[in-house]
Amino acid sequence: MKIQTNATNILERTSAYLQAGLLRNAPAFYDVIAQVPPSTKFTREPKLVNPSTGQDRTRFRELTDKVNWRGLYKTRYAASDRHASVSRLYKASRLKYLEDDLRQLFYDQHPWELSRPKIVIENNIDNSSLDWSNIQQLGKPVDGESVVQRTLFLMKNKKHDNLADCYDQARFEFYQVRMQRDSEEQIATEEAAMFGSIFGPTALEYGIQREQDVIAKWKQRAIRETELLDAKRANPSDSWAQEESSDKDLDQQEEDEEIEELQL
């Protein structure tokens, strides 16, 4: 099968169209592709060194002096070991960053931080452009990412000997800032209540109340239907059709009321 090169030759074809007058204006992607042209090399090359760890991927595992499950010592490499080593050469290396390990550690220790609401906005705020000599940043709330970036800053500037001490310092600074802000919010709420402010239910309390209202209605309906089924079993007759129709009308009325409440 012939290799398709239409996508890689897009820069040459677009330039030819511009010179011939088929295109009056250059497309938006023209300058970008001119600076970073696509690769025209389609052959797969073996990656002998893992870029993440810097280890040689062609090296076999070292033979140990331990006895295997058969009670024997392994003194030479098998064909399966050589095949596994060769098959890994053409696989894409797994990218591994220290920041991901720190994030995993922080959110494993603080799972409730994931429940805090976050605002994701595409703007110019970037962690690399911030000064992490202080964990508090202007325009960015203190969260788990602040702990990660503060830890990397301390590690880069060699404030401590190991990574664990840098992480502990960043974590303790996070605790101090969070406790200070919680205290300020609590004091502000108490002062406002002292001067006569009345606070309505929070979003969580409002949601729980609406849920309890729906549960109470369903409970009444379930009790009514259970009593009706028990009466049918005790005295089966044809007179239940009118009661069933009246119950359906009542259920329809309740559903209409629920829809009106939701619209309000």
C-alpha positions as CSV (number, residue, x, y, z in Angstrom):
1,M,0.0,0.0,0.0
2,K,1.3,3.4,-1.0
3,I,2.1,5.8,1.8
4,Q,-0.3,8.7,1.9
5,T,1.6,12.0,1.9
6,N,-1.2,14.5,1.3
7,A,-1.2,15.7,4.9
8,T,2.6,16.1,5.1
9,N,2.7,18.0,1.8
10,I,0.1,20.6,2.9
11,L,2.7,23.4,3.1
12,E,4.0,22.8,-0.5
13,R,0.5,22.5,-1.9
14,T,-0.7,25.7,-0.1
15,S,2.3,27.6,-1.4
16,A,1.6,26.5,-4.9
17,Y,-2.0,27.5,-4.6
18,L,-1.0,31.0,-3.4
19,Q,1.5,31.5,-6.2
20,A,-1.1,30.3,-8.8
21,G,-3.7,32.6,-7.4
22,L,-6.1,29.9,-6.4
23,L,-6.0,31.3,-2.8
24,R,-6.0,35.0,-2.2
25,N,-5.1,35.0,1.5
26,A,-2.9,32.6,3.4
27,P,-4.8,30.2,5.7
28,A,-4.5,30.6,9.4
29,F,-2.4,27.5,9.7
30,Y,0.1,28.5,7.1
31,D,2.6,30.4,9.3
32,V,2.4,27.8,12.0
33,I,3.2,24.9,9.7
34,A,5.9,26.9,8.0
35,Q,7.7,27.3,11.4
36,V,7.1,23.7,12.5
37,P,6.7,21.6,9.4
38,P,5.3,18.0,9.7
39,S,7.7,15.1,9.8
40,T,8.1,13.2,6.6
41,K,9.9,10.2,8.2
42,F,7.5,7.3,8.6
43,T,10.0,4.6,9.6
44,R,9.8,3.4,13.2
45,E,13.1,3.6,15.0
46,P,13.8,1.6,18.2
47,K,14.1,3.7,21.3
48,L,17.1,2.3,23.0
49,V,17.0,4.7,26.0
50,N,13.9,5.5,28.1
51,P,13.7,9.3,28.0
52,S,11.8,9.4,31.3
53,T,14.3,7.4,33.4
54,G,17.4,7.4,31.2
55,Q,17.8,3.6,31.5
56,D,19.0,1.3,28.7
57,R,16.0,-0.6,27.4
58,T,18.1,-3.3,25.8
59,R,19.6,-4.5,29.0
60,F,18.3,-7.8,30.4
61,R,17.2,-8.2,33.9
62,E,20.0,-9.2,36.2
63,L,20.1,-12.8,37.2
64,T,19.6,-13.3,40.9
65,D,20.7,-16.0,43.3
66,K,17.1,-16.7,44.3
67,V,15.5,-20.1,43.7
68,N,12.4,-20.1,41.4
69,W,9.2,-21.9,41.9
70,R,10.7,-25.1,40.5
71,G,13.5,-25.0,43.1
72,L,16.2,-24.2,40.5
73,Y,18.5,-21.3,39.9
74,K,18.3,-19.3,36.7
75,T,21.7,-19.2,35.0
76,R,20.9,-18.0,31.5
77,Y,18.3,-15.9,29.7
78,A,15.4,-17.6,28.0
79,A,13.9,-16.8,24.5
80,S,10.9,-15.2,26.2
81,D,13.2,-12.7,28.0
82,R,14.9,-11.7,24.7
83,H,11.6,-11.3,22.9
84,A,10.1,-9.1,25.7
85,S,13.2,-6.9,25.6
86,V,13.0,-6.5,21.8
87,S,9.3,-5.8,21.7
88,R,9.7,-2.9,24.1
89,L,12.0,-1.0,21.8
90,Y,9.3,0.1,19.5
91,K,6.8,1.1,22.1
92,A,6.2,4.7,23.1
93,S,7.8,5.5,26.4
94,R,5.5,6.2,29.3
95,L,6.0,9.8,30.4
96,K,6.4,10.2,34.1
97,Y,6.5,13.5,35.9
98,L,7.3,14.3,39.6
99,E,4.3,16.6,39.7
100,D,1.9,13.7,39.1
101,D,3.3,11.7,42.0
102,L,3.0,14.7,44.3
103,R,-0.6,15.4,43.2
104,Q,-1.5,11.7,43.7
105,L,0.1,11.8,47.2
106,F,-1.7,15.0,48.2
107,Y,-5.2,14.0,47.1
108,D,-4.8,10.6,48.6
109,Q,-4.1,12.3,51.9
110,H,-6.8,15.0,51.4
111,P,-9.6,13.4,49.5
112,W,-12.1,16.1,50.4
113,E,-10.1,18.7,48.5
114,L,-11.5,17.1,45.3
115,S,-15.0,18.1,46.4
116,R,-14.2,21.8,46.5
117,P,-15.6,23.7,43.5
118,K,-13.0,24.9,41.0
119,I,-13.3,27.4,38.2
120,V,-11.6,26.3,35.0
121,I,-11.0,29.4,32.8
122,E,-8.7,29.7,29.7
123,N,-6.6,32.7,30.6
124,N,-3.0,33.8,31.0
125,I,-2.6,32.4,34.5
126,D,0.2,29.8,34.3
127,N,2.0,28.2,37.2
128,S,5.3,28.8,35.5
129,S,4.8,32.5,35.5
130,L,4.0,32.7,39.2
131,D,6.5,33.3,42.0
132,W,6.3,30.3,44.2
133,S,8.6,31.7,46.9
134,N,5.2,32.2,48.7
135,I,2.4,29.7,48.6
136,Q,-0.2,32.5,48.3
137,Q,-0.6,33.8,44.8
138,L,-2.7,36.8,43.5
139,G,-5.7,35.6,41.6
140,K,-5.2,31.9,42.4
141,P,-6.8,30.1,45.3
142,V,-4.6,28.0,47.6
143,D,-5.3,24.4,46.7
144,G,-3.5,21.1,46.1
145,E,-1.7,22.5,43.0
146,S,-0.3,25.3,45.1
147,V,1.3,22.6,47.4
148,V,2.8,20.8,44.4
149,Q,4.3,23.9,42.9
150,R,5.6,25.1,46.3
151,T,7.2,21.7,46.8
152,L,9.0,21.9,43.4
153,F,10.2,25.4,44.2
154,L,11.7,24.3,47.5
155,M,13.3,21.3,45.9
156,K,14.7,23.3,43.1
157,N,16.2,25.9,45.4
158,K,17.5,23.2,47.7
159,K,15.8,24.5,50.8
160,H,15.8,21.0,52.2
161,D,17.9,17.8,51.7
162,N,15.1,15.6,50.4
163,L,11.7,15.8,48.8
164,A,9.7,14.7,51.8
165,D,10.9,17.7,53.9
166,C,10.0,20.1,51.0
167,Y,6.5,18.5,50.7
168,D,6.0,18.7,54.5
169,Q,6.9,22.4,54.6
170,A,4.5,23.2,51.7
171,R,1.8,21.1,53.3
172,F,2.1,22.9,56.6
173,E,2.0,26.3,54.9
174,F,-1.2,25.2,53.1
175,Y,-2.7,24.2,56.5
176,Q,-1.8,27.6,58.0
177,V,-3.4,29.5,55.1
178,R,-6.5,27.4,55.0
179,M,-7.0,27.7,58.8
180,Q,-6.5,31.5,58.7
181,R,-9.1,31.9,55.9
182,D,-11.6,29.6,57.7
183,S,-11.2,31.7,60.8
184,E,-11.7,34.9,58.9
185,E,-14.8,33.6,57.3
186,Q,-16.2,32.4,60.6
187,I,-15.6,35.7,62.3
188,A,-17.1,37.7,59.4
189,T,-20.2,35.5,59.5
190,E,-20.6,36.0,63.3
191,E,-20.1,39.7,63.0
192,A,-22.7,40.0,60.3
193,A,-25.2,37.9,62.3
194,M,-24.6,40.1,65.3
195,F,-25.6,43.2,63.3
196,G,-28.8,41.6,62.1
197,S,-27.9,39.8,58.9
198,I,-30.0,36.8,58.1
199,F,-28.5,34.1,56.0
200,G,-30.7,31.8,53.9
201,P,-30.1,28.1,53.3
202,T,-26.9,27.2,51.5
203,A,-27.0,25.4,48.1
204,L,-26.4,22.1,49.9
205,E,-29.2,22.7,52.4
206,Y,-31.6,23.8,49.7
207,G,-30.9,20.6,47.7
208,I,-31.4,18.4,50.7
209,Q,-34.7,20.1,51.5
210,R,-36.0,19.6,48.0
211,E,-34.9,16.0,48.1
212,Q,-36.7,15.4,51.4
213,D,-39.9,16.9,49.9
214,V,-39.8,14.5,47.0
215,I,-39.1,11.5,49.3
216,A,-42.0,12.5,51.6
217,K,-44.4,12.5,48.6
218,W,-43.2,9.2,47.3
219,K,-43.5,7.7,50.8
220,Q,-47.2,8.8,51.0
221,R,-47.8,7.3,47.5
222,A,-46.1,4.1,48.4
223,I,-48.2,3.8,51.6
224,R,-51.4,4.4,49.7
225,E,-50.5,1.8,47.0
226,T,-49.5,-0.7,49.6
227,E,-52.8,-0.4,51.4
228,L,-54.6,-0.7,48.1
229,L,-52.8,-3.9,47.2
230,D,-53.5,-5.4,50.7
231,A,-57.2,-4.6,50.3
232,K,-57.3,-6.2,46.9
233,R,-55.8,-9.4,48.2
234,A,-58.2,-9.4,51.2
235,N,-61.4,-8.8,49.1
236,P,-60.9,-9.1,45.3
237,S,-63.8,-7.5,43.4
238,D,-64.4,-5.3,40.3
239,S,-65.1,-2.2,42.4
240,W,-61.4,-1.3,42.5
241,A,-61.3,0.1,39.0
242,Q,-62.9,3.4,40.1
243,E,-60.4,3.7,43.0
244,E,-57.5,3.0,40.7
245,S,-58.7,5.7,38.2
246,S,-59.0,8.2,41.1
247,D,-55.5,7.3,42.3
248,K,-54.1,7.8,38.9
249,D,-55.8,11.2,38.7
250,L,-54.4,12.0,42.1
251,D,-50.9,10.9,41.0
252,Q,-51.2,13.0,37.9
253,Q,-52.2,16.0,40.0
254,E,-49.1,15.5,42.2
255,E,-46.8,15.3,39.3
256,D,-48.2,18.5,37.8
257,E,-47.6,20.2,41.2
258,E,-44.0,19.0,41.2
259,I,-43.4,20.3,37.7
260,E,-44.9,23.7,38.7
261,E,-42.6,23.8,41.8
262,L,-39.5,23.0,39.7
263,Q,-40.4,25.7,37.2
264,L,-40.7,28.2,40.0
